[in-house]
Amino acid sequence: MSKKSNRFSPEVRERAVRMVHENRGEYPSLWATIESISPKIGCVPQTLKLASAFLPRRSSTADSSPEGFC
């Protein structure tokens, strides 16, 4: 069985996750944000959801960006 290669470079994955994080407040849910961003990257929403699973949860009362996303 051959190993499946990653279609997206680490840089593209990082950018996609950053875009989800930066645009999260403009949509009613994380899934709506992912559905909006995924076509811009060229992937299906489920792929981006897997990548964004590593996003820290945002607090509704937090005034600053979560650690690691500054």
N, C-alpha and C positions, 0 to 999 in steps of 0.2 A: 504494500500500500504506500503510495507516495504522500509526502507531507504537503499539506495545503499551504500555499504561500500567502502572505499578507498582501492584499491588494493595495492597501493604503500605507504610506510611509508614516513613521512616528510623528513627523512634523505635521502631516495632514490630520492625523488623529488628534494631536494636541490642539491644533487650530479649531477643529470641529467642537471639541469639548469646551474650549474657551468661548467659542461663539454661543454655545448653549448656555453657559454660565452668564455671559454678558447680556444675553437677550431674554433671560428667564422672566424678568419682571414685566415684559411686554405681552405675555401670554397667560391664560388662566391656569395652565398646568405645565408640568415638566414635559409631558407627552406632546402637548400642542407646540411647545418650543422645539422639541426634537423633530416633529413633523415639518416644521417650517425650515429648519436648518439643513436637514438631511439632503434634500434635492440640490441645495447649493454646493454641497460637498460631493455629491454624486453617489450617495449610498441610500439604502433603504432605512427607514426609521429604526427598525430593530437592531441594525448594526450600530447606529449611533447611540441607542439606548444602552447597549452593552458597554460602550466606551464611557458614556457619561455616568455609569453606575458608580464610578470612583469619585464623582463630585462630592464634596462635603455638603451636608444639608445646610441650607441657609436658614438662619433665624429671622423671623419676621421683625424682631426688634433690633437686629444688628445694624449699626450705622456704617460699618466698614466692611470691606471685602473679606471673605474667609481666607484664612492663612493659606499661602501658596498660590493665590490667584491675584496677586498685586502687580 
